Amino acid sequence: MGKPDTRRIDREIQKTNRKLEAVRRGETWPLTSAERRAVIGALAGGSYRVLRGRSTARQENRLDSLASSVETRLTAELTALHIERQRIVNEAAAAKAAKKSQGWW
């Protein structure tokens, strides 16, 4: 009985980690389409208010809250993937223990 096959889930964990780091750097490629629309809307509203010489505090707050919600979403996804990986490892260990307890021959 070999090691549990966690390659697929490990790949997903790495991908989610890359997405999380990209969001922390301010990149937009990991965002969903709804999140992208919200970012573009806040940027457009902020640039309009800058053009008119007004405060952009509301749009900046929208961008900050959007960034934190995206980070929260990706962190939750990463946690779920780690839990799934642990479940796979535990199932493989239980199967191995059951096989060994069947007898010595």
GIFEN-V720134 format. One record per pair of residues at least 6 apart in sequence whose ideal C-beta (glycine too) atoms are under 7 Angstrom apart, sorted by sequence separation. I is the first residue (numbers start at 1). J is the second residue. D is the distance in Angstrom with one decimal. If there is no record, write none. Layout:
{{I J D} {I J D}}
This chain:
{{49 55 6.8} {50 56 6.0} {22 29 6.4} {23 30 5.6} {49 56 5.1} {22 30 5.1} {28 36 6.2} {31 39 6.8} {46 56 4.3} {49 59 6.8} {19 30 3.8} {28 39 6.4} {46 59 3.5} {45 59 4.9} {46 60 6.9} {42 59 4.6} {42 62 4.3} {42 63 5.0} {39 63 6.7} {39 66 6.2} {38 66 5.5} {35 66 6.4} {35 70 5.8} {31 70 6.2} {23 67 6.8} {23 70 5.3} {24 71 6.9} {23 71 5.7} {20 71 6.8} {23 74 6.3} {20 74 4.5} {19 74 5.6} {20 75 6.8} {16 74 6.1} {20 78 6.6} {16 77 5.5} {17 78 6.8} {16 78 4.8} {13 78 6.7} {16 81 6.2} {13 81 4.9} {12 81 5.5} {13 82 6.8} {9 81 6.1} {13 85 6.9} {9 84 5.9} {9 85 4.8} {6 85 5.5} {9 88 6.7} {6 88 5.7} {6 89 6.8} {4 88 5.3} {4 89 5.2} {4 92 3.4} {1 96 4.8} {1 99 6.1}}
